[in-house]
Amino acid sequence: MPFRTNVIAMCAPQGRGPYSTEDVRDVLSSSVTAFAAAKVESARLAPGAGVRIHTGHWGTGVFGGDRVLMAAAQAIAARLTGVGELVYHSLDDAAAHAFEEGMRLADGLREGASFDAIVATFDACGFVWGAGDGN
């Protein structure tokens, strides 16, 4: 069976210190925009086919982004855009744990919460940029 692949290419967010509300908003809006575009393009190329996105910890290596925030943002983006399946790739136990924590955060949001309410919930977590690992 042939597979169709759409690649999402975007600049990973960068920062230092605590994430600002605008940082959180940018991470979430970038995730939603990218996943929505993948869904639209997939529907154009293969009408009626499901959409599966393979992803990982965007920018958390080289830029020191927060893995929990990246996982939660992508989980919410998949939910908001109706992506059928999100396959999240983690490289080690710490990354898998961060993914699970991000999923719990996303799952704890009220169904139908507004974009601003989601941003506020994520912002209240007090995410902080880490140090890049040189990758």
ChimeraX attribute file (.defattr): number of C-alpha atoms within 10 A of each C-alpha:
attribute: neighborCount
match mode: 1-to-1
recipient: residues
	/A:1	3
	/A:2	4
	/A:3	4
	/A:4	8
	/A:5	10
	/A:6	14
	/A:7	9
	/A:8	13
	/A:9	7
	/A:10	10
	/A:11	8
	/A:12	14
	/A:13	17
	/A:14	16
	/A:15	15
	/A:16	13
	/A:17	10
	/A:18	13
	/A:19	21
	/A:20	15
	/A:21	14
	/A:22	11
	/A:23	17
	/A:24	22
	/A:25	20
	/A:26	14
	/A:27	19
	/A:28	24
	/A:29	17
	/A:30	19
	/A:31	23
	/A:32	21
	/A:33	13
	/A:34	19
	/A:35	24
	/A:36	18
	/A:37	15
	/A:38	21
	/A:39	23
	/A:40	14
	/A:41	14
	/A:42	19
	/A:43	14
	/A:44	11
	/A:45	12
	/A:46	12
	/A:47	10
	/A:48	9
	/A:49	12
	/A:50	13
	/A:51	20
	/A:52	18
	/A:53	20
	/A:54	11
	/A:55	14
	/A:56	19
	/A:57	23
	/A:58	22
	/A:59	18
	/A:60	24
	/A:61	16
	/A:62	15
	/A:63	20
	/A:64	20
	/A:65	25
	/A:66	21
	/A:67	27
	/A:68	24
	/A:69	29
	/A:70	24
	/A:71	27
	/A:72	23
	/A:73	27
	/A:74	29
	/A:75	26
	/A:76	22
	/A:77	23
	/A:78	23
	/A:79	18
	/A:80	14
	/A:81	18
	/A:82	14
	/A:83	18
	/A:84	13
	/A:85	14
	/A:86	17
	/A:87	11
	/A:88	15
	/A:89	13
	/A:90	16
	/A:91	9
	/A:92	8
	/A:93	9
	/A:94	11
	/A:95	18
	/A:96	18
	/A:97	14
	/A:98	20
	/A:99	24
	/A:100	15
	/A:101	17
	/A:102	23
	/A:103	20
	/A:104	15
	/A:105	20
	/A:106	23
	/A:107	14
	/A:108	10
	/A:109	14
	/A:110	10
	/A:111	8
	/A:112	9
	/A:113	10
	/A:114	10
	/A:115	14
	/A:116	10
	/A:117	13
	/A:118	20
	/A:119	21
	/A:120	14
	/A:121	16
	/A:122	23
	/A:123	19
	/A:124	10
	/A:125	11
	/A:126	12
	/A:127	19
	/A:128	16
	/A:129	18
	/A:130	18
	/A:131	16
	/A:132	14
	/A:133	10
	/A:134	8
	/A:135	8
